């Protein structure tokens, strides 16, 4: 596992952590190793900006550990048409 990546065990023992795009709200499974969004090219967020907890849901908007807002619910420009 590359440095800086955390493995989060899911209910069935599998790794369950994601990176989120703050621009278009796309997501990537941590194991894919993407650094930038494949849709818009923005750098992906790997963890909470406040406490660094891993993102455990591709739909996360708030950190499950500390409650900090991870990304806005509406991307700039209003999202997809």
C-alpha positions in Angstrom: 0.0 0.0 0.0 1.5 3.4 -1.0 2.6 5.8 1.8 -0.2 8.0 3.1 -3.1 5.7 2.2 -5.2 4.1 4.9 -6.9 0.8 4.6 -10.4 0.8 6.2 -12.0 -2.5 6.8 -15.6 -2.8 5.7 -18.2 -5.1 7.3 -17.0 -8.1 5.2 -13.3 -7.3 5.8 -12.7 -5.6 2.5 -11.1 -2.2 2.1 -13.8 0.5 2.0 -12.4 4.0 1.6 -12.9 6.6 -1.1 -11.5 9.8 -2.6 -14.0 12.5 -3.5 -13.8 15.3 -6.1 -14.6 18.7 -4.6 -15.5 20.1 -8.1 -17.9 17.6 -9.7 -18.6 15.2 -6.8 -17.2 12.2 -8.6 -15.6 9.5 -6.5 -12.8 6.9 -6.7 -12.2 3.9 -4.6 -8.9 4.4 -2.7 -7.5 1.2 -4.1 -7.6 2.6 -7.6 -4.8 5.0 -6.8 -6.2 8.0 -8.6 -4.9 11.4 -7.6 -7.0 13.5 -9.9 -10.6 13.2 -11.0 -11.2 11.3 -14.2 -14.2 13.5 -15.0 -12.9 17.1 -14.5 -9.2 16.8 -13.5 -9.5 18.3 -10.0 -7.3 16.8 -7.3 -9.3 14.3 -5.2 -9.8 14.7 -1.4 -8.6 11.6 0.4 -9.7 12.4 3.9 -11.3 14.9 6.2 -9.6 18.3 6.0 -9.9 18.8 9.7 -9.1 15.4 11.3 -7.7 13.4 8.4 -10.2 10.5 8.9 -10.7 8.4 5.8 -13.8 9.0 3.7 -15.9 5.8 4.0 -18.8 6.6 1.7 -18.8 7.9 -1.9 -21.8 10.0 -1.0 -20.1 11.7 2.1 -20.5 15.4 2.5 -19.5 15.5 6.2 -16.9 13.7 8.2 -18.2 10.8 10.2 -15.5 11.3 12.8 -15.7 15.0 13.5 -18.6 16.4 11.5 -16.6 18.8 9.4 -18.0 19.6 6.0 -15.9 17.7 3.4 -17.4 19.1 0.2 -20.3 21.3 -0.7 -23.6 19.7 -1.6 -23.8 21.7 -4.9 -20.7 21.9 -7.0 -19.7 25.2 -8.5 -21.8 25.9 -11.6 -24.7 23.9 -10.3 -23.4 20.4 -11.2 -24.4 18.4 -14.3 -27.1 19.8 -16.6 
